[in-house]
Amino acid sequence: MNNTTKSTELFNRAQESIPGGVNSPVRAFKSVGGTPVFMKKGKGAYMYDADGNQYIDYINSWGPMILGHAFGPVVEAIREKALDSTSFGAPTELEIEMAELIKSMAPNVDFVRMVSSGTEACMSALRLARGYTGRNKFIKFEGCYHGHADAFLVKAGSGVATFNIQTIPGITAGVSMDTLTSPYNDIEAVYQLAELHKGEIAAIIIEPVAGNMGCIPPLPGYIEALRTLCDEEGIVLIFDEVMTGFRLAAGGAQERLGINADLVTYGKVIGGGMPVGAFGGKREIMQHIAPLGNVYQAGTLSGNPIAMIAGYTMLKTLKDTPGIYKELEEKTAYLHKGLDEVLRQSNTPYVINRLGSMISVHFSEKPVNNFTDAAAANNTLFNQFFHHMLSNGCYLPPSAYETWFISTAITVADIDRTVEVAGEFFKNR
C-alpha cells in the first residue's frame, strides 16, 4: 500500500487557492472518492508522485503519450527550440511543416488550422460548419465529450457524467435548443432527428470511437450510415479525433474505420503532450475560415513553436515507424487477454471494450454500446477496483467513464503485474 501523505498535504493546500483543488474536475477523484495523487515526474511507462511512489500509467496524459513519458527526441527538440524563444505571435516555417505532416498522414485533410486545445478545435469546427451551411442546429451523442464550450455540454460524458451534472448553469436555453442529442450507436434515433429538423442541421459531431464513457467502438455500419445521411442532407460530418487521432492509426479513426469525415478535430497528441489542438478538412469548407472567408477564428498562441516542435517530432516518429501501431495493438490485446482470464475466473459480470490501444473495463451484465449502458454498470465496484489498483501501483483513469490508453513504453512485465494486481482484488472479494 502506497504512502500518499505528501499528496494529501498538497491537495489540502491546493483547495485554498484553486477551485476544488484541481484545474480539471475529473482530477478531483469525486467519482471514485479519496484524495487525488499529485504527480512529480514521468518516464517511459511510469509516473512518480510527490511521495515517490511509482505507477504503471494507463492514462498517458489522456492519450498523447503514445511513446511514453519524457520521450527522448521530443524532450530534446523542445529544449533546443526553447532557446530560440517560447513564443512569437507571428508565422513560422515550422507551422507549415506541421500542417504538411498532418496532411500527409490524415486522409481527406486539405487545410489545417492550429489552435491551443481540443475544446477550441471542436468549438471552431462547429462554428465553421454553421457558417458553411448557414444552419444552426447540430447533432451530438449522449456521453460524447467535445470539450467545455457551451453547446457541447448538453448530455456530455466524461467529467460531466462523473459529477452527475445534468444541467449546466451559464448555458442559455437558446444554445440548448440548437443542440440535438442522440444515443450513441443508435442510427434510427439519428434518422428521426434529421427528419424532424430537416434542412436545419449544420453538423453531426461524433467521437468515432467513444472514449468519454469508457471505450465504446461504433457498431458495424453505424459510422457508414452517418456518412451517407450527411451526404444526402448536406450535413457536415465532424470527427472529434482528440483521442483517436494518430493513436488508432497514423491516419487516426478515419484510416482505421475507412470513413472520411468532412472536418476533423485534433488535440494534445499533435503537441506531444503540450497544450495544443487543430481542426482541418476539405478545402471547400476550410476556405470559409478567416482570413480566406468570413467565419472568424483566431488565437494569439496558435502554432506556438514549442508545441509545434513537440508535435512534429512525435508525429514524424509515428509516421516513420509503422510498427508502432502493431506493437500498441499487441500490448493492448495482451492486457485484454489477462484481464479477461482474471475476471472470468472471478464470476464477476464484466465487459471489456477495446479498439487499437484504447480499452476499458465495465462491470456490466450486458454489452456496453452507449452511455446508458455504461451508466447502468456497477460503477461502485469500479471505484473499489480503481483504489485497489492505485494503491498497488497501477494508475487507471479515476472514473468509470474514461477509456484507458496504452503506450509503447509499457512492457509485458508491466502488464503481467497489472493483471496480477487485478487478480488479487477479485480473489479477495
Secondary structure, 3 states (H helix, E strand, C coil): CCCCHHHHHHHHHHCCCCHHHCCCHHHHCCCCCCCCCCEEEEEECEEEECCCCEEEECCCCCCCCCCCECCHHHHHHHHHHHCCCCCCCCCCHHHHHHHHHHHHHCCCCCEEEEECCHHHHHHHHHHHHHHHHCCCEEEEECCCCCCCCHHHHCCCCHHHHHCCCCCCCCCCHHHHHHEEEECCCCHHHHHHHHHHCCCCEEEEEECCCECCCCCECCCCCHHHHHHHHHHHHCCEEEEECCCCCCCCCCCHHHHHHCCCCCEEEECHHHHCCCCCEEEEECHHHHCCECCCCCECCCCCCCCCHHHHHHHHHHHHHHHHCCHHHHHHHHHHHHHHHHHHHHHHHHCCCCEEEEECCEEEEECCCCCCCCHHHHHCCCHHHHHHHHHHHHHCCEECCCCCCCCEECCCCCCHHHHHHHHHHHHHHHHCC
